[in-house]
Amino acid sequence: MSPKKAADEEYDEEEMDYEEFEGTNEETLESGGDDSSVSGIEVTDLPGVGPAIGKRLAESGYKNVEAIAVASPGELAAAGSIGETTATKIIKAAREMLDIGFETADLLLERRRTAGRITTGSKALDELFGGGIETQSITEMYGSFRSGKTQMAHQLAVNVQLPSDQGGLSAKAIYVDTEGTFRPERLVDMAEAYGLDSAKVLKNVVWARAYNSDHQILLCDQAMEMATEHNAKLLVIDSVTSHFRAEYTGRGTLAARQQKLNKHLHHLQRGAEINNMAIYITNQVMSRPDAFFGDPTAPVGGHVLAHVPQTRCYLRKSKGERRICRLVDSPNLPEGEAVFTVLKEGIRDV
């Protein structure tokens, strides 16, 4: 077969209309790792998705039916190089196969019980969080410098590797560092305090440095693709607003910054639910010059960032190495405070 003819056939296959795929039996897309759907349905089982489109979707992170079912037509169309009409039909078929729609609260409660918890190292903090940092959701910690945000991130990256009877998930962690504050030496200190093999602990933490907001978003998308393959149950972003704050300055860029940040956060939330992983994000703060009474500290990101995380906490410094964590917002936990300390061994009770 001539190269030109082969290229034409490949072009025809990729541009084939949605209806032409209906009722056909395409071969399952071969892929490395454990990329199969939780439901047991392959991406190429969807009407309209042949091997060529399936390969493009998999390369863009849509490796299972669950990811396609919660995608938007615009995103799927861009990922698969297909029209939005075709993407809409594929998404509709995926939702029908998974029976995504209304359900009774008892079924939701049963699914919520599959969520895991990661201990913080402090019993007081664990009680405040209802047992630890929860999977399938985003937990935000905001506070001034040296308030313990990054120390908590390092501690969770170690604790997620603990067995379940010790408050972990026997899983790996993915760490996206936007401020250059990640220190593997701290992981070694914290691992040795638990009697863990520090070499294994370091190998189970996958780290990347983000140099701008676009790079940060790309790394987080890659992290969601890696989650199943690497058995990662924790994604740390320290901090989520650093690059957005630096790149978008002035009121004229505020709308663009907030829209981009909002989309980023919703992708994180979707990934947390699909991969049953905990998302831990830190956030910077600013001082309100108009606050004449009370604490003038306010988190960066405005209402856009305030609405997405399920759990929001305010960290502040106290005497010595003591820190105070105040639970500001949660859908199922009462407001409260917990006192902890930051030692060489990590996060501990006072």
C-alpha positions as CSV (number, residue, x, y, z in Angstrom):
1,M,0.0,0.0,0.0
2,S,1.4,3.4,-0.9
3,P,2.1,6.0,1.9
4,K,-0.4,8.4,0.3
5,K,-3.2,5.7,0.2
6,A,-2.5,4.7,3.8
7,A,-2.6,8.4,4.9
8,D,-5.9,8.8,3.1
9,E,-7.4,5.8,4.8
10,E,-6.2,7.1,8.2
11,Y,-7.8,10.5,7.4
12,D,-11.1,8.9,6.4
13,E,-11.2,6.8,9.6
14,E,-10.6,9.8,11.8
15,E,-13.1,12.0,10.0
16,M,-15.8,9.3,9.9
17,D,-19.1,10.5,11.2
18,Y,-20.6,9.4,14.5
19,E,-23.5,7.4,13.0
20,E,-21.1,5.3,10.9
21,F,-19.7,3.8,14.1
22,E,-23.0,2.8,15.6
23,G,-23.6,-0.9,15.8
24,T,-20.0,-1.8,14.9
25,N,-17.6,-3.9,16.9
26,E,-14.3,-2.2,17.1
27,E,-11.2,-3.7,18.6
28,T,-10.5,-2.6,22.1
29,L,-7.8,0.1,22.3
30,E,-4.6,-1.3,23.6
31,S,-3.0,0.8,26.3
32,G,-0.3,0.5,28.9
33,G,-1.1,0.3,32.6
34,D,-4.4,-0.1,34.3
35,D,-6.5,2.3,32.3
36,S,-9.7,0.3,32.1
37,S,-13.0,1.7,33.5
38,V,-14.1,1.0,37.0
39,S,-17.4,0.0,35.4
40,G,-15.7,-2.5,33.1
41,I,-16.8,-0.6,30.0
42,E,-14.0,0.3,27.6
43,V,-13.9,3.7,25.9
44,T,-14.1,2.0,22.5
45,D,-17.4,0.4,23.5
46,L,-19.0,3.8,23.2
47,P,-20.8,4.4,19.9
48,G,-18.8,6.8,17.9
49,V,-15.4,6.0,19.4
50,G,-13.2,3.9,17.2
51,P,-9.5,3.1,17.7
52,A,-8.3,6.4,16.3
53,I,-10.6,8.6,18.3
54,G,-10.0,6.3,21.4
55,K,-6.3,6.7,21.1
56,R,-6.5,10.5,20.9
57,L,-8.9,10.6,23.9
58,A,-6.6,8.4,25.9
59,E,-3.6,10.6,25.1
60,S,-5.5,13.6,26.4
61,G,-6.4,11.8,29.7
62,Y,-9.8,10.4,28.8
63,K,-8.8,6.8,29.4
64,N,-12.1,5.5,30.9
65,V,-15.8,6.0,30.4
66,E,-16.2,7.7,33.8
67,A,-13.9,10.6,32.7
68,I,-15.8,11.0,29.4
69,A,-19.2,11.0,31.2
70,V,-18.3,14.0,33.3
71,A,-16.5,15.9,30.5
72,S,-18.0,18.9,28.7
73,P,-18.6,18.7,24.9
74,G,-16.0,21.4,24.2
75,E,-13.3,19.7,26.1
76,L,-14.0,16.3,24.6
77,A,-14.2,17.8,21.1
78,A,-10.8,19.4,21.5
79,A,-9.2,16.2,23.0
80,G,-10.5,13.9,20.3
81,S,-10.3,16.3,17.3
82,I,-14.0,15.8,16.7
83,G,-17.0,18.0,16.3
84,E,-19.0,19.2,19.4
85,T,-22.1,17.4,18.1
86,T,-20.2,14.1,18.0
87,A,-18.7,14.8,21.4
88,T,-22.2,15.5,22.9
89,K,-23.5,12.2,21.6
90,I,-20.5,10.3,23.0
91,I,-20.9,11.9,26.4
92,K,-24.6,11.2,26.4
93,A,-23.9,7.5,25.5
94,A,-21.3,7.3,28.4
95,R,-23.8,8.7,30.9
96,E,-26.5,6.3,29.8
97,M,-24.1,3.4,30.1
98,L,-23.1,4.4,33.6
99,D,-26.6,5.4,34.6
100,I,-25.5,8.9,35.7
101,G,-28.5,10.9,36.9
102,F,-30.7,11.1,40.0
103,E,-30.3,8.5,42.7
104,T,-31.5,8.0,46.3
105,A,-29.5,9.4,49.2
106,D,-28.9,5.9,50.6
107,L,-26.9,4.9,47.5
108,L,-24.9,8.1,47.7
109,L,-24.2,7.4,51.4
110,E,-22.9,3.9,50.4
111,R,-20.6,5.5,47.8
112,R,-19.4,8.1,50.3
113,R,-18.3,5.3,52.6
114,T,-15.7,4.3,50.0
115,A,-13.9,7.6,50.7
116,G,-10.6,7.2,52.6
117,R,-9.0,9.4,55.2
118,I,-5.4,10.4,55.7
119,T,-4.1,11.1,59.1
120,T,-2.4,14.5,59.7
121,G,-0.2,13.2,62.5
122,S,-2.2,15.1,65.1
123,K,-5.2,13.6,66.9
124,A,-6.6,17.0,67.5
125,L,-6.5,17.8,63.8
126,D,-7.9,14.5,62.8
127,E,-10.9,15.0,65.1
128,L,-11.4,18.5,63.6
129,F,-11.4,16.9,60.1
130,G,-13.7,14.1,61.1
131,G,-11.0,11.5,60.9
132,G,-8.4,13.0,58.6
133,I,-8.0,14.6,55.2
134,E,-10.8,13.1,53.0
135,T,-10.5,11.6,49.5
136,Q,-12.9,12.6,46.7
137,S,-12.7,16.2,47.8
138,I,-10.4,19.3,48.0
139,T,-9.0,20.5,51.3
140,E,-7.6,24.1,51.3
141,M,-5.2,25.5,53.9
142,Y,-4.6,29.2,53.8
143,G,-2.4,31.3,56.1
144,S,0.6,33.6,56.3
145,F,4.2,32.4,55.8
146,R,5.5,30.0,58.4
147,S,2.0,29.0,59.5
148,G,2.5,25.3,58.7
149,K,0.9,24.9,55.2
150,T,3.9,23.4,53.5
151,Q,4.8,21.3,56.6
152,M,1.3,19.8,56.5
153,A,1.8,19.0,52.8
154,H,5.0,17.1,53.4
155,Q,3.4,15.3,56.3
156,L,0.5,14.1,54.2
157,A,2.8,13.0,51.5
158,V,4.4,10.6,54.0
159,N,1.2,9.6,55.9
160,V,-0.7,8.6,52.7
161,Q,1.9,5.7,52.4
162,L,1.0,4.3,55.9
163,P,-1.2,1.2,56.1
164,S,-4.9,1.8,56.8
165,D,-4.6,0.7,60.4
166,Q,-2.2,3.6,61.0
167,G,-4.3,6.2,59.2
168,G,-2.9,5.9,55.7
169,L,-4.0,4.5,52.4
170,S,-1.0,2.5,51.4
171,A,-0.7,4.7,48.3
172,K,1.6,7.2,46.6
173,A,1.6,11.0,46.6
174,I,1.9,13.5,43.7
175,Y,3.4,16.9,44.7
176,V,3.2,20.0,42.5
177,D,5.5,22.7,43.8
178,T,4.8,26.2,42.6
179,E,7.0,28.1,45.1
180,G,10.1,26.0,45.3
181,T,9.5,25.0,48.9
182,F,9.5,21.2,48.5
183,R,12.3,19.6,50.6
184,P,12.8,15.8,50.4
185,E,14.9,16.1,53.6
186,R,11.7,16.8,55.5
187,L,10.2,13.6,54.1
188,V,13.2,11.7,55.4
189,D,12.7,13.2,58.9
190,M,9.0,12.4,59.0
191,A,9.5,8.9,57.6
192,E,12.1,8.0,60.2
193,A,9.8,9.3,62.9
194,Y,7.4,6.6,61.8
195,G,10.1,3.9,61.4
196,L,9.6,3.8,57.7
197,D,12.3,3.2,55.0
198,S,13.1,6.7,53.9
199,A,14.3,5.5,50.5
200,K,11.0,3.9,49.8
201,V,9.1,6.9,51.0
202,L,11.0,9.2,48.7
203,K,10.4,6.9,45.7
204,N,6.6,6.9,46.5
205,V,6.4,10.7,46.2
206,V,6.3,12.0,42.6
207,W,7.4,15.7,42.4
208,A,7.3,18.4,39.8
209,R,8.1,22.1,39.8
210,A,5.5,24.3,38.1
211,Y,7.0,27.5,36.6
212,N,3.8,29.3,35.5
213,S,0.0,28.8,35.7
214,D,-0.2,27.0,32.4
215,H,2.5,24.6,33.4
216,Q,0.7,24.1,36.7
217,I,-2.5,23.2,35.0
218,L,-0.7,20.8,32.6
219,L,1.1,19.1,35.5
220,C,-2.2,18.6,37.4
221,D,-3.8,17.1,34.3
222,Q,-0.9,14.7,34.0
223,A,-1.3,13.9,37.7
224,M,-4.8,12.8,37.1
225,E,-3.6,10.5,34.3
226,M,-1.0,9.0,36.6
227,A,-3.2,8.5,39.6
228,T,-4.6,5.1,38.6
229,E,-1.4,3.8,37.1
230,H,0.8,4.8,40.1
231,N,-1.9,4.2,42.8
232,A,-1.7,7.8,43.9
233,K,-4.3,8.8,46.5
234,L,-3.0,12.3,47.3
235,L,-2.3,15.3,45.1
236,V,-0.6,18.3,46.7
237,I,-0.5,21.7,45.1
238,D,1.6,24.2,47.1
239,S,0.4,26.8,46.4
240,V,-2.5,26.9,44.0
241,T,-2.7,30.7,43.6
242,S,1.0,31.7,43.5
243,H,1.4,31.8,39.7
244,F,-2.1,33.2,39.1
245,R,-1.3,36.0,41.5
246,A,2.0,36.8,39.9
247,E,0.9,36.6,36.3
248,Y,-2.4,38.4,36.4
249,T,-1.9,41.8,38.0
250,G,-4.3,44.7,38.2
251,R,-8.0,44.9,38.0
252,G,-8.0,44.6,34.2
253,T,-6.9,41.0,34.3
254,L,-9.0,39.9,37.3
255,A,-11.8,38.4,35.2
256,A,-9.4,36.3,33.1
257,R,-7.5,35.2,36.1
258,Q,-10.7,34.1,38.0
259,Q,-12.1,32.2,35.0
260,K,-8.9,30.3,34.5
261,L,-8.6,29.5,38.2
262,N,-12.2,28.4,38.3
263,K,-11.7,26.0,35.5
264,H,-8.5,24.6,37.0
265,L,-10.3,24.0,40.4
266,H,-13.2,22.2,38.8
267,H,-10.8,19.9,36.9
268,L,-9.2,19.1,40.2
269,Q,-12.5,18.4,41.8
270,R,-13.6,16.1,39.0
271,G,-10.3,14.2,39.2
272,A,-10.6,13.8,42.9
273,E,-14.0,12.1,42.5
274,I,-13.0,9.9,39.5
275,N,-9.8,8.7,41.1
276,N,-11.0,8.7,44.7
277,M,-8.0,10.8,45.8
278,A,-7.5,13.6,48.2
279,I,-6.6,17.0,46.8
280,Y,-4.6,19.2,49.3
281,I,-4.1,22.8,48.2
282,T,-2.4,25.6,50.0
283,N,-3.3,29.2,49.4
284,Q,-1.6,32.5,50.0
285,V,-3.2,35.4,51.9
286,M,-3.5,39.1,51.7
287,S,-4.2,41.9,54.2
288,R,-7.4,43.9,54.0
289,P,-6.6,47.6,54.5
290,D,-10.2,48.4,55.2
291,A,-10.4,46.0,58.2
292,F,-10.3,48.2,61.3
293,F,-11.4,45.4,63.6
294,G,-10.5,41.7,63.8
295,D,-8.0,39.8,61.8
296,P,-7.3,41.6,58.5
297,T,-6.0,38.4,56.9
298,A,-8.0,37.1,53.9
299,P,-7.3,34.3,51.4
300,V,-6.4,35.0,47.8
301,G,-8.7,33.9,45.1
302,G,-11.9,35.5,46.1
303,H,-15.3,33.8,45.9
304,V,-14.2,31.6,43.0
305,L,-11.7,29.8,45.2
306,A,-14.0,29.9,48.2
307,H,-16.8,27.9,46.6
308,V,-14.9,24.9,45.2
309,P,-13.0,23.3,48.1
310,Q,-15.2,21.2,50.4
311,T,-13.0,21.9,53.4
312,R,-11.3,25.3,54.1
313,C,-9.0,25.9,57.0
314,Y,-7.2,29.0,58.3
315,L,-3.7,28.4,59.8
316,R,-2.1,30.9,62.0
317,K,1.0,31.0,64.2
318,S,0.9,30.9,67.9
319,K,3.7,30.8,70.6
320,G,6.8,28.9,69.7
321,E,6.2,26.1,67.3
322,R,2.5,25.9,68.0
323,R,0.0,26.5,65.2
324,I,-3.8,27.0,65.3
325,C,-6.0,25.5,62.6
326,R,-9.5,26.9,62.3
327,L,-12.0,25.0,60.3
328,V,-13.7,27.8,58.3
329,D,-16.0,25.9,56.0
330,S,-17.2,22.3,55.5
331,P,-20.4,20.8,54.2
332,N,-20.7,18.3,57.1
333,L,-18.3,19.3,59.9
334,P,-18.9,22.0,62.5
335,E,-16.6,25.0,62.8
336,G,-13.8,24.6,65.3
337,E,-10.2,25.0,66.2
338,A,-7.3,22.6,66.9
339,V,-3.8,23.3,68.2
340,F,-0.9,21.4,66.9
341,T,2.9,21.8,66.8
342,V,5.5,21.5,64.0
343,L,8.6,19.4,65.1
344,K,11.5,17.9,63.3
345,E,9.4,14.6,63.4
346,G,6.6,16.4,61.6
347,I,3.0,17.5,62.6
348,R,2.2,16.4,66.2
349,D,-0.1,17.2,69.1
350,V,0.9,19.8,71.6
